[in-house]
Amino acid sequence: MTVTADRATGRRPGARAGARRAARAAPAERLSKADRAARGKDARAVAPLESHAGFVPGGSRDPVGLLAGQAE
């Protein structure tokens, strides 16, 4: 029977390994300028700038209260 370091210390297998693996993951794919422009056009087709004008925030928004709560 093989005992791994995780079993010897009582930790869950892979509890921290995932974070280490994420740090070592391959860098994100670089998109070409044309690909980035195409993605931007697709995004504008889904949510055109004119649609942003119709946004109405909820009445319970209190940015100052939010910051004060975070400061405590």
Secondary structure by P-SEA (a helix, b strand, c coil): cccccccccccccccaaaaaaaaaccccccccaaaaaaaaaaaaaaccaaaaaaccccccccaaaaaaaaac
